Amino acid sequence: MIDKDSLTHHISQQFNAELEEVRSHLLAMGGLVEKQVNDAVIALIEADSGLAQQVRDVDEQINQMERNIDEECVRILARRQPAASDLRLIISISKSVIDLERIGDESTKIARRAIQLCEEGQSPLGYTEVRHIGDQVRRMVRDALDAFARFDANLALSVAQYDKTIDREYKTALRALVTYMMEDPRSISQVLNVIWALRSLERIGDHARNISELVIYLVRGTDVRHLGLARMREEVQGRVDMANVPGVPDDK
């Protein structure tokens, strides 16, 4: 099991600093991506094309941060040859930045839809669903990053569980919007843009879940991808914490 103290357990203070630095860079990237999601949703709901363009402009900065963190991880792997919890940390960071970059891409797509809707004329149809699902997805991203910052497997589990709620609400909203298009073909173009924005939000929820699964892997040492929520819950809540059992060595 890993916690914050694990980052400072090495004899080499330089190694401690390298691990903390790359983790800090991941969280900084996460903070920027979280803001990107927030701004994209606001731009769509408020028909703010200027804010939407700002979201698009930030995308290259997100991409550069991903490249920089990748390089840091490769350097640590090459120089330090980390093992056990240190290796899990580097692997989790290198995979999480991929999901963060893709969240940024989906935010950019929402911003592009916002600009198109501004050009076509604002329509409130579907915006209630965008606001509601957008708020929930932003919370998922924030909680996934908080779980990574605090090495909190239980919070990560709650994020993974909530993804099912997002999926259900997305499908419900999709059915309602498709029905509306069938009843009023003149709305097809605008409603399609809203549907694609909702699709991007649903995918952002998927990426937040991916990050939460990596947090569980980091903390518990078990790859919970594709296991299902029941098995994931068992790994997080049902296992005996062997790190606290007398006579059982830590995996560091």
C-alpha positions as CSV (number, residue, x, y, z in Angstrom):
1,M,0.0,0.0,0.0
2,I,1.2,3.5,-0.8
3,D,0.6,6.9,0.8
4,K,2.1,10.4,0.7
5,D,5.0,9.3,3.0
6,S,6.1,6.9,0.4
7,L,7.4,9.8,-1.7
8,T,10.0,10.7,0.9
9,H,11.2,7.2,2.0
10,H,14.3,7.1,-0.2
11,I,17.8,7.6,0.9
12,S,18.3,9.8,-2.2
13,Q,16.7,13.1,-1.6
14,Q,17.0,13.8,-5.3
15,F,14.9,10.8,-6.1
16,N,12.3,12.0,-3.5
17,A,12.3,15.4,-5.2
18,E,11.9,13.9,-8.7
19,L,8.9,11.8,-7.7
20,E,7.2,14.7,-6.0
21,E,7.9,17.0,-8.9
22,V,6.4,14.7,-11.6
23,R,3.3,14.1,-9.4
24,S,3.0,17.9,-8.9
25,H,3.2,18.4,-12.7
26,L,0.4,15.8,-13.2
27,L,-1.8,17.6,-10.7
28,A,-1.1,21.0,-12.3
29,M,-2.1,19.6,-15.7
30,G,-5.2,18.1,-14.1
31,G,-6.1,21.5,-12.7
32,L,-5.8,23.1,-16.1
33,V,-7.9,20.4,-17.7
34,E,-10.6,20.7,-15.0
35,K,-10.8,24.4,-15.8
36,Q,-11.0,23.6,-19.5
37,V,-14.0,21.3,-18.9
38,N,-15.7,24.0,-16.8
39,D,-15.1,26.8,-19.3
40,A,-16.3,24.6,-22.2
41,V,-19.6,23.8,-20.5
42,I,-20.2,27.5,-19.6
43,A,-19.3,28.6,-23.1
44,L,-21.9,26.2,-24.5
45,I,-24.7,27.1,-22.1
46,E,-24.1,30.9,-22.2
47,A,-23.4,31.0,-25.9
48,D,-20.0,32.6,-25.2
49,S,-17.9,32.1,-28.3
50,G,-15.0,34.1,-26.9
51,L,-14.7,31.7,-23.9
52,A,-15.1,28.8,-26.3
53,Q,-12.2,30.0,-28.3
54,Q,-10.1,30.3,-25.1
55,V,-10.8,26.6,-24.4
56,R,-9.5,25.7,-27.9
57,D,-6.4,27.9,-27.5
58,V,-5.5,26.0,-24.3
59,D,-5.4,22.7,-26.0
60,E,-1.8,23.0,-27.2
61,Q,-0.7,23.9,-23.7
62,I,-2.3,20.7,-22.5
63,N,-0.6,18.7,-25.2
64,Q,2.8,20.2,-24.3
65,M,2.3,19.3,-20.6
66,E,1.6,15.7,-21.6
67,R,4.8,15.6,-23.6
68,N,6.8,17.1,-20.7
69,I,5.5,14.7,-18.1
70,D,6.1,11.7,-20.4
71,E,9.7,12.8,-20.7
72,E,10.0,13.1,-16.9
73,C,8.6,9.6,-16.4
74,V,11.0,8.2,-19.0
75,R,14.0,9.8,-17.3
76,I,13.0,8.5,-13.9
77,L,12.6,5.0,-15.3
78,A,15.9,5.1,-17.1
79,R,17.9,6.6,-14.2
80,R,16.3,5.2,-11.1
81,Q,14.9,1.9,-12.3
82,P,12.0,2.2,-9.7
83,A,10.4,-0.9,-8.3
84,A,7.2,-1.8,-6.4
85,S,5.2,1.3,-5.3
86,D,7.6,3.7,-7.0
87,L,7.1,1.9,-10.3
88,R,3.3,1.9,-9.8
89,L,3.4,5.7,-9.2
90,I,5.3,6.3,-12.5
91,I,3.1,4.0,-14.4
92,S,-0.1,5.6,-13.0
93,I,1.2,9.1,-13.8
94,S,2.2,8.1,-17.4
95,K,-1.2,6.6,-18.0
96,S,-3.2,9.3,-16.3
97,V,-1.7,12.1,-18.4
98,I,-3.1,10.2,-21.5
99,D,-6.6,10.4,-20.0
100,L,-6.1,14.0,-19.0
101,E,-5.0,14.9,-22.5
102,R,-8.1,13.2,-23.9
103,I,-10.3,15.1,-21.5
104,G,-8.8,18.2,-22.9
105,D,-9.6,17.0,-26.4
106,E,-13.2,16.4,-25.5
107,S,-13.4,19.9,-23.9
108,T,-12.2,21.3,-27.1
109,K,-14.9,19.5,-29.0
110,I,-17.5,20.9,-26.7
111,A,-16.1,24.4,-27.3
112,R,-16.3,23.8,-31.1
113,R,-19.9,22.9,-30.7
114,A,-20.5,26.0,-28.7
115,I,-19.1,28.2,-31.5
116,Q,-21.2,26.4,-34.0
117,L,-24.4,27.0,-31.9
118,C,-23.5,30.6,-31.5
119,E,-23.3,31.0,-35.3
120,E,-26.6,29.2,-35.8
121,G,-28.4,31.0,-33.1
122,Q,-28.8,30.0,-29.5
123,S,-31.3,27.3,-28.6
124,P,-32.0,26.4,-25.0
125,L,-33.0,22.9,-26.0
126,G,-30.9,20.3,-24.2
127,Y,-29.0,22.9,-22.2
128,T,-30.6,21.8,-18.9
129,E,-29.1,18.3,-19.6
130,V,-25.7,19.8,-20.5
131,R,-25.6,21.9,-17.3
132,H,-26.7,18.9,-15.1
133,I,-24.4,16.3,-16.7
134,G,-21.6,18.9,-17.0
135,D,-21.7,19.6,-13.3
136,Q,-21.5,15.9,-12.4
137,V,-18.7,15.2,-14.8
138,R,-16.7,18.2,-13.6
139,R,-17.1,16.8,-10.0
140,M,-15.8,13.4,-11.2
141,V,-12.7,14.9,-12.7
142,R,-12.1,17.0,-9.6
143,D,-12.6,14.0,-7.3
144,A,-10.4,11.7,-9.4
145,L,-7.6,14.3,-9.2
146,D,-8.1,14.7,-5.4
147,A,-8.0,11.0,-5.0
148,F,-4.6,11.0,-6.8
149,A,-3.3,13.8,-4.7
150,R,-4.3,12.1,-1.4
151,F,-3.7,8.5,-2.5
152,D,-7.4,7.9,-1.6
153,A,-8.6,4.6,-3.0
154,N,-12.1,5.0,-1.4
155,L,-12.7,8.4,-3.2
156,A,-11.4,6.8,-6.4
157,L,-13.9,4.0,-6.0
158,S,-16.8,6.5,-5.6
159,V,-15.7,8.2,-8.9
160,A,-15.7,4.8,-10.7
161,Q,-19.1,4.0,-9.3
162,Y,-20.6,7.3,-10.3
163,D,-19.7,6.7,-14.0
164,K,-22.7,4.4,-14.2
165,T,-25.0,7.3,-13.2
166,I,-23.5,9.5,-15.9
167,D,-24.1,6.7,-18.5
168,R,-27.7,6.4,-17.5
169,E,-28.4,10.1,-17.6
170,Y,-26.6,10.5,-20.9
171,K,-28.9,7.8,-22.5
172,T,-32.0,9.4,-21.0
173,A,-31.0,12.8,-22.4
174,L,-30.2,11.3,-25.8
175,R,-33.6,9.6,-26.1
176,A,-35.4,12.9,-25.3
177,L,-33.3,14.9,-27.8
178,V,-33.8,12.3,-30.6
179,T,-37.5,12.4,-30.0
180,Y,-37.5,16.2,-30.3
181,M,-35.6,16.1,-33.6
182,M,-38.2,13.6,-35.0
183,E,-41.0,15.9,-34.0
184,D,-39.3,19.1,-35.3
185,P,-36.9,18.4,-38.2
186,R,-36.0,22.1,-38.3
187,S,-34.1,21.7,-35.0
188,I,-31.9,18.8,-36.2
189,S,-28.7,20.9,-36.8
190,Q,-28.8,22.6,-33.4
191,V,-29.8,19.5,-31.4
192,L,-27.1,17.4,-33.0
193,N,-24.5,19.9,-31.7
194,V,-26.0,19.5,-28.2
195,I,-26.0,15.7,-28.6
196,W,-22.3,15.7,-29.6
197,A,-21.5,17.9,-26.6
198,L,-23.3,15.5,-24.3
199,R,-21.3,12.7,-25.9
200,S,-18.1,14.4,-25.1
201,L,-19.2,14.9,-21.5
202,E,-20.0,11.2,-21.2
203,R,-16.5,10.4,-22.5
204,I,-15.0,12.8,-20.0
205,G,-16.7,10.8,-17.3
206,D,-15.1,7.6,-18.8
207,H,-11.7,9.2,-18.6
208,A,-12.2,10.3,-15.0
209,R,-13.1,6.7,-14.2
210,N,-9.9,5.5,-15.9
211,I,-7.9,7.8,-13.6
212,S,-9.7,6.6,-10.6
213,E,-8.9,3.0,-11.5
214,L,-5.2,4.0,-11.8
215,V,-5.4,5.5,-8.3
216,I,-6.7,2.2,-7.0
217,Y,-3.9,0.4,-8.8
218,L,-1.4,2.8,-7.3
219,V,-2.6,2.5,-3.7
220,R,-3.6,-1.2,-3.6
221,G,-1.3,-2.7,-6.2
222,T,-4.1,-4.4,-8.1
223,D,-5.1,-3.7,-11.7
224,V,-8.9,-3.2,-11.4
225,R,-9.6,-2.4,-15.1
226,H,-12.3,-4.6,-16.6
227,L,-13.0,-6.3,-13.2
228,G,-16.4,-4.7,-12.7
229,L,-17.6,-2.5,-9.8
230,A,-18.2,-5.4,-7.4
231,R,-14.7,-6.7,-7.7
232,M,-13.3,-3.2,-7.6
233,R,-15.2,-2.5,-4.4
234,E,-13.8,-5.8,-2.9
235,E,-10.3,-4.7,-3.7
236,V,-10.7,-1.3,-2.1
237,Q,-12.9,-2.1,0.9
238,G,-13.0,-5.9,1.4
239,R,-9.3,-6.7,1.5
240,V,-7.2,-6.9,4.7
241,D,-4.6,-4.2,4.6
242,M,-1.5,-6.4,4.7
243,A,0.8,-3.5,5.3
244,N,-0.6,-3.2,8.8
245,V,-0.4,-7.0,9.6
246,P,2.6,-7.7,11.9
247,G,5.3,-9.8,10.2
248,V,4.2,-8.9,6.7
249,P,6.8,-6.8,4.8
250,D,5.9,-3.7,2.9
251,D,6.2,-3.9,-0.9
252,K,8.5,-0.9,-1.2
